[in-house]
Amino acid sequence: MFVLAQEIAAREHRTISELFREALRRYKPADPEWEALMSWGRAHGKTLGIESEEDVERMSDEFRQERRQAAAR
């Protein structure tokens, strides 16, 4: 199933994260707890300087690279 998601994301020029976020938005019914969590996440993201999906991807890549470097030591 993940391979199919990767193929769709590549075909639509999206990241896997973008694809799954959209899928959740489309198929998940409105949920006050979910909306509260998303609101908190957006606010917390702003404090970290996250303004776009690209920022999330960049920070994720940086974190993974730091972990690989630490593991290599």
C-alpha positions as CSV (number, residue, x, y, z in Angstrom):
1,M,0.0,0.0,0.0
2,F,2.9,2.4,0.8
3,V,4.4,1.8,-2.6
4,L,1.1,2.9,-4.2
5,A,1.1,6.0,-2.1
6,Q,4.7,6.8,-3.2
7,E,3.6,6.3,-6.8
8,I,0.6,8.7,-6.4
9,A,2.7,11.3,-4.6
10,A,5.4,11.2,-7.3
11,R,2.8,11.4,-10.1
12,E,1.2,14.4,-8.4
13,H,4.5,16.0,-7.5
14,R,3.7,15.9,-3.8
15,T,5.4,14.6,-0.7
16,I,4.1,11.6,1.1
17,S,3.2,13.8,4.0
18,E,1.1,16.1,1.8
19,L,-0.7,13.2,0.3
20,F,-1.6,11.6,3.6
21,R,-2.6,15.0,5.1
22,E,-5.0,15.5,2.2
23,A,-6.4,12.0,2.5
24,L,-7.1,12.5,6.2
25,R,-8.8,15.8,5.6
26,R,-11.0,14.2,2.9
27,Y,-12.0,11.1,4.8
28,K,-12.0,12.1,8.5
29,P,-15.3,13.5,9.7
30,A,-15.1,16.7,11.7
31,D,-13.9,16.0,15.3
32,P,-13.6,18.7,17.9
33,E,-10.7,17.0,19.6
34,W,-8.9,16.6,16.3
35,E,-9.5,20.3,15.5
36,A,-8.1,21.3,18.9
37,L,-5.0,19.2,18.3
38,M,-4.5,20.7,14.8
39,S,-4.9,24.2,16.2
40,W,-2.3,23.5,18.9
41,G,0.0,22.0,16.3
42,R,-0.3,25.0,14.1
43,A,0.4,27.4,17.0
44,H,3.4,25.3,18.2
45,G,4.7,25.2,14.6
46,K,4.7,29.0,14.4
47,T,6.8,29.2,17.6
48,L,9.3,26.9,15.8
49,G,9.3,29.1,12.7
50,I,7.3,26.6,10.6
51,E,5.4,28.4,7.9
52,S,4.9,25.8,5.2
53,E,4.9,22.1,4.3
54,E,8.4,22.7,2.9
55,D,9.6,23.8,6.3
56,V,8.3,20.6,7.9
57,E,10.0,18.5,5.2
58,R,13.3,20.5,5.6
59,M,13.2,20.1,9.4
60,S,12.5,16.4,9.1
61,D,15.3,15.9,6.7
62,E,17.7,17.9,9.0
63,F,16.6,15.8,12.0
64,R,17.2,12.5,10.2
65,Q,20.6,13.7,9.0
66,E,21.6,14.6,12.5
67,R,20.5,11.2,13.8
68,R,22.5,9.4,11.1
69,Q,25.6,11.5,11.9
70,A,25.2,10.8,15.6
71,A,24.8,7.1,15.0
72,A,28.0,7.1,12.8
73,R,30.1,8.5,15.6
